[in-house]
């Protein structure tokens, strides 16, 4: 067995990690985690809100503590106990929690100032989901090239209040460009990420980036080892989180007739909340060979986590990825068998079919969504020109790197694979 190893760090990355470790010694508060750091993070976020607006800050700006404090405690506690984080990882985790609280208060303030946004109608979106690494990003960014559709950008998801309304094109471009630094830093710290999952200020991104203002977000578990937090999430309701997801789209929606196209594998775990929030949606569920799905997802998680931890165990990641995939897929099977499933249109697409004939996949989606066909050939050519496959390196991985037994995994996941429509012959 050849176990997974973290990609080597460049001299620039090593210098950044060393500087962070030195700073942690000099300024430990910036790296505090654990349940005992909750009040510190709340105070830090409160001061951030007060600096941004005219409010006085204080924990009350975040609303009912029961709506966010339990999740904050679980997240910070798990990051400390499970995360195995280096200094940059600890700072990232604290900043994530702080940022989500600031976003919670800022969105509430924006809605108070623009109450009409709560009544803003939204056309049912097209939502792409499925297991990790099933082609969701490729299909999502391909559809985003259709001018009739709108896909969210990272800066819009992180701070929708800053990019809402009728901004002048120059001001909008300036605000988007200001977000580029974060992507640049990530690629300096871990250049392999560009080959595994490329990102940038102008690349549409999955909507979990805008979630978590209740501190409920499955996306957090991709970048950080958060076993106890993930176990807690599995028993939580996401009703409030998806209501806030809808509010985010209402804030950003330009009322120009474009229809939202969204994507996130994490929606697979919460399909009941997704379809309750967006009745009439077209839910595109992508499927791939289950061993490829889990192994490639484990490679993604391991690579992400190696940015923020010096102790990433491939077998541990494979165990987590297998358990989480099973949980998510069992939930998806149950929802799709429920009476509530009739409230949306489901479209199953095999990864092999998407890759071999993306035009056919697009036509199926347009038909399901009641849209006239588009210049699909032009969209595909444009996409491959802008983002050629393997253009930033080839993603290489194997099930054995993560301790995954292919035969055992196939047997374990038959509850799901036996229900999946076959690929087109």
C-alpha positions, 0 to 999 in steps of 0.5 A, a space after each residue: 500500500 502506498 499511503 497518501 503524503 502531503 505535497 511538498 511545500 515551496 520555500 515561500 510556503 515554508 517561510 509563511 508557516 514559520 512566520 505564523 508559528 513565531 507570531 503564535 508565540 508572540 500573539 497567542 490570542 490570535 490563535 485561540 481555539 476551544 470552548 473557552 475561546 467562544 467569548 473571545 471570538 464573540 468579542 472579536 466579531 462584535 468589534 468587527 461589526 462595530 468598526 464596520 457600522 455605527 452599532 455598538 457591537 456586543 454579542 446582542 448584534 448576532 441575535 438569539 444566542 441559541 441560533 449560533 452559540 451552540 454551533 460556535 462552541 462545537 466548531 471551536 471545540 472540535 477545531 481544538 480537539 480534533 483539528 491537529 492544526 498548525 498556526 495558520 490553521 488555527 488562525 483560519 479556524 478562528 477567522 472562519 468563526 469570526 467571519 461567519 458571525 460578522 456576516 450574520 450581523 451584517 446581513 441582518 443589518 442589510 435586511 433591516 435597511 432593505 426590508 423589501 428584500 425579504 419579499 423579493 421573488 426568486 425563480 426556482 434555481 437549478 441546483 447541482 449536487 451529488 457526491 464529492 468529485 462527481 463533476 459538479 464543479 465542471 457542470 456548474 461552471 459550464 452552465 454559468 457561461 449561459 447568460 440566462 443563468 447566474 452563478 455566485 462568485 466567492 466574494 458575493 457568498 462571503 459578503 453579499 451585502 457588499 455586492 448587493 444593489 446597483 453597483 457601478 461596474 467599476 465599483 463591483 469589479 474593484 470589490 471582486 478584485 479585493 477578494 483575490 488576495 485570499 485565493 492567491 495566498 491559498 495557492 502560495 501555501 498549497 499550489 496543488 490545490 489549483 490542480 485539485 480544485 481551482 479557485 479565483 475571484 471570477 470563478 463561480 463557487 459552491 454556495 456553502 461558502 455563504 452558509 454557516 451564519 448559524 455555525 452549521 456548515 458541512 463545508 467546514 469539514 472539508 478544510 479541517 479535521 472536525 470529527 466531533 463537529 461533524 457528528 454533531 451536525 449529523 443530528 442538527 436541523 438545517 431549517 434556519 440555515 437554508 432560510 438564510 441561504 434563500 435570504 442570501 440569494 434574495 440580497 444578491 438577486 438583480 431581478 434581471 430575469 436570470 435564474 440562479 444555478 447553484 452547486 454544492 455536494 453538501 446539499 446531498 446531506 440536506 436535500 429535505 431542507 433544500 427542496 423545502 426551501 426551493 420548491 419547483 427547483 431542478 435538482 441535478 444529481 450527479 453520480 460516479 463510480 463509488 470508489 472513484 467518488 470516495 477516493 477522489 473526495 478523500 484526496 481533495 480533503 487530504 489536500 485541503 487539510 494539509 494546508 492547515 495541518 502538518 499531521 494529515 493521515 491519509 487512512 484517517 481521511 479515507 475513514 472519515 470520507 467513507 463514513 460521511 459519504 455513507 451518511 449523506 447518500 443514505 439521507 439522499 436516498 430517503 428524501 428521494 423516496 419521500 412524498 416531499 420529493 415531488 415538489 422538485 424536478 430530479 435529474 440524474 446524470 452519470 459522470 461518465 455521460 457528462 464527460 463523454 457528451 456534455 452537450 447532451 447533459 446540458 440539453 437534458 438540464 435545459 429541458 428539465 428547467 423549461 429553457 430553450 437550448 443554448 449555444 452549448 458547443 460554444 459554451 463548452 469550447 469557451 469553458 475548455 479554452 478558459 479552464 483546460 482539463 489538467 491545465 494546472 496539473 493532473 489530479 492523481 490519487 488511488 484508493 489504497 492511499 486512503 486505506 479504502 478496500 474497493 470491494 468492501 466499499 462497493 458492498 457497503 454502498 449498495 444501498 445507494 448504487 443499486 438505486 442509481 440509473 445506469 449510464 447511457 449505453 
